[in-house]
């Protein structure tokens, strides 16, 4: 099995990710997140929030998913947010023109000046624009006035709150407004597991700056965000790439953008984009809403329209990158000392969805079970994410935890009943240490760096 297949298989088997509506055959581009997937997504969001909210000038908000047509006329999404779609006249499979041109389906055959379908060699249609936004109507009447869209980015909810934050928080430049929430894109070809999906979560910051300081803050955010992936999430530096967007890659609102790419097993691709959106959005919303969205600069006693630097990351893509980065196979001794193959997710301890597992050595000895539940209770009362497991041999239980990346397994054995110590097994070294139950919380917090 290829590495990618193994990762997807593990993710589905162990409760990270499931295909949505699978019992009805599934719907392309939609995924459910199981218990471990949710824990991991929560960790990603928690660590993102922790990292940005320790800056003094970032304000977190939450805005609706559905927005009126006028919002997306102003933002330029109705006019510009499309992909070029090509369809096979024979098998009716649809493709993104840019994916065909980039060679993602191999070399495209041309016959009688017509491009042929890479799958069935049928004739392809001319490319046409396909808007990626999901359309809906607010209220019972389906008319232009009630036409609305599911947001394709959380950013627009932020821009329309610019004045509210200025007034309510007395914000001073430079400052940021941040939001975490679902976004929707009717992707033509959702693919590569959870890489390109139709419903996903974004973590975005619109950072408002004086126009002349845009370069400084752009560089600041590129560096800060890159460091977050390596130092906080523990992603290997060699698997990350800074990609400078070319002129034809830039979104309609951007003057400059640098993407952070992860080297996925299928190809290196974007997990986060940092864009200089200039004053494009505030200007457009001023024009369409007729509201004054300028900033009064106390220093110069003049009005200005701030520029915006936007770091925008996708939670599911980061989760996918974390799974790929952590996935490993090695050999470790089993209970009889014989080397055995194992699959292990080497998450940095602070990011692991489950941080500690507690086992009684045997599942048919009441004193061991009682003590193990007591230890579980002590840890569970802290902020550490802990599970209890008494099924199967100890070796099997270790393997199960290795496979989901649990950094520490605690076993309650007969010695525990005598001296109140437990064994703590390290996922990566498989070495065990004996620690007193009285010291277990401090020991774990130190190891988990929390
Ligand atoms: N507000 C700017 C913006 O939305 P983007 O580069 O289109 O910029 C930002 O998206 C991030 O959102 C991407 O880096 C990616 O992580 C995530 N994202 C975008 N489209 C996605 C999709 N179809 N599936 C999963 N994640 C997606």
Boltz pocket constraint, residues with backbone or C-beta under 6 A from the ligand:
constraints:
  - pocket:
      binder: B
      contacts: [[A, 152], [A, 153], [A, 154], [A, 155], [A, 185], [A, 187], [A, 194], [A, 195], [A, 196], [A, 197], [A, 198], [A, 200], [A, 201], [A, 202], [A, 204], [A, 270], [A, 271], [A, 272], [A, 273], [A, 310], [A, 312], [A, 313], [A, 314], [A, 315], [A, 316], [A, 317]]
      max_distance: 6.0
